[in-house]
Amino acid sequence: MYYLGIDIGSLSSDAVLIDRDETVLATSVVPTGARNQEAIERATNEVLQKSGLTKDRLAAIVSTGYGRNRVTDRLCAVTEITCHAKGILAFYPQTRVLIDIGGQDSKVILLDADGKVTDFAMNDKCAAGTGRFLEAMARALQVDIDEMGELDKGAQAGLTISSMCTVFAESEVVSLIANGTPVKEIVNGLNRSIASRTVSLVKRVASDLNGYAVAMSGGVARNNGVVRAISEALGGVSVLVPELPDTVGAMGAALIAKERSGG
Amino acid sequence: MMMEYFEQLEDGLRKAIASGQASPRKIYSLEVARLGKRLYSGTNRVAWCGITAPFDLLGAMGITSCFVEFIGAMLASTGAAGEFIEATEHIGYSSDSCSYHRAVTGAAIKGLMPEPEFLIGTTNPCSGGLAVIENLAAHFKKKLFVLHVPQDESGKNVRYFADQLRDMTAFITDVTGITPDPEKLKMAMTNTNRTRSILAEIYDLARGLPSPVTSKELSNFGIVMALFLGTEEAVNVAEAYRDEFKHRLAAGATGRPKEKFRLLWIQNRIQFKNPIEKLLEDEFGARIVIDELNDITWDPIDLDDIYGGLARRSISIPFNGTIEKRVSHLRKLAKAYQVDGAVNPCNWGCRQGTGARGLIEDGLKEIGVPVLNLEVDCVDSRKFTEGQFRTRLEAFVEMMESRK
């Protein structure tokens, strides 16, 4: 029997297919775009194609992400908080603090020693510091978002992006470009700005990390610069990032699909 | 616009009640509509007040009185608050300030606040509310009396505040020519005490396992019932709730069939139409069984010391004084109602809502009650996104589920 987890986020839709031994058979990350129904189908078809399976072999589908209720043939829909928490334990069972930064949400999840969610905090009011924020900044800098993670190398780390709003931060970046500020310094400033917001969320659920293992999931975790900045802002704590951080939520959903269907 | 709204509301509720569709909430809402009509009739003596004003004392003197936030909430419930909030911002108010107060100020700017005969400000629960009253006094060029509410219930403070209430009465006499009739005052206080006693019964019944109350039935209840105190109608509303809850418990029925999780709602509810209570009950099996302000924190008013009793009542409200006192009250409620979690809407721009957030969260967590802090503007629906709230509520419920 096979179990599918699908995470419909604001920027990407991710799917993970596992078997009864919880082995990952295939993963898929596709842009969500304007039609999430199409993204659901594309992500599902991609993992089925990669694994050589047909849909009728799926014992259960669990959906998560903001579009979770759009998956029609699901066993159930579960929030990103629960799914990311479940998913990260498959990669790093020792995780006690999980930072997940997606397209429009950033969240920090506190887990107990048994892997249960005991608290969580999410970004307030706006999407500053999320994937959308990074997208807007990459656009202003005219750089590829996937390259941003390496662009701050060699920066002196003295620049601060102080604006608390994505639009204002973008205009701040435009002004810095106009002033001839090197891109690496701007990117470094942006990374530290995201890190500062993220650490505020971490402190809300765990005022003292107390040796807790910290992991990160979500698309922004692919940005090494942000991960480094978060690690520094946490006082040098090492931040664990799985190979495919985008798929952690979908992995959690797949594991829940197996669990809840009695697999 | 508002008069029409309250007339239609009263008419609809009267017809529904007369056709056998009475419910405690409808009987309560009918009184809300009638209060609205009295405020907007243009024929009653009206006083705009702060939240902790003695409405029963004012009523006994023939004054229709109301706290200003009531209008902000009403505008929100009609879905019309946005344009009034904007009108306030157009004259320079920050969009980060409390939208109850921006809506009221906008209503005054647009000529939608009934002209009062005088105003009674209160220094508790917030300085923003007092500022609105002061602005309204300037706007209408009417006299204002400010009650300085002491923060602790010491004998000295009660005497100090009781003296202020006497001064307030003299102020009203000075402005209106009305002197308090001792018999009417005693009658009002007798009604207040009767209502108090029935409210205590209602809250006691609501503690039942499972609770007979639905999430919506007692929303905004405690704070609005303060406006009806001293009247026979308040007694009738309270009796309707008590009898219905008793009936449900006797019949083995509950407010809703599912009660997986019991919740404590901190501060005020969201005033515009929103799906939160329905989501909580229908999809997540969670029910709000107690609101922070639905509690009796004061003793019956001693008819031989009415001003002292009213002073003690105003000082006793949980929003007055230190946060420690407020947290202690919330912990008491959480234990008494055996809640699984608490929701704090943290109304934008409200220092009561946001300033105490961390201490409240820590205080409840210490007794094993998790808290969901939302970031919500309780009056301005334009800032509400259902998907964001759904995720937070659902994740909170999933978290409580994993703790069971």
Boltz contact constraints between the chains, C-beta under 6 A:
constraints:
  - contact:
      token1: [A, 66]
      token2: [B, 387]
      max_distance: 6.0
  - contact:
      token1: [A, 79]
      token2: [B, 391]
      max_distance: 6.0
  - contact:
      token1: [A, 79]
      token2: [B, 394]
      max_distance: 6.0
  - contact:
      token1: [A, 79]
      token2: [B, 395]
      max_distance: 6.0
  - contact:
      token1: [A, 79]
      token2: [B, 398]
      max_distance: 6.0
  - contact:
      token1: [A, 81]
      token2: [B, 395]
      max_distance: 6.0
  - contact:
      token1: [A, 82]
      token2: [B, 398]
      max_distance: 6.0
  - contact:
      token1: [A, 116]
      token2: [B, 402]
      max_distance: 6.0
  - contact:
      token1: [A, 117]
      token2: [B, 399]
      max_distance: 6.0
  - contact:
      token1: [A, 124]
      token2: [B, 375]
      max_distance: 6.0
  - contact:
      token1: [A, 125]
      token2: [B, 375]
      max_distance: 6.0
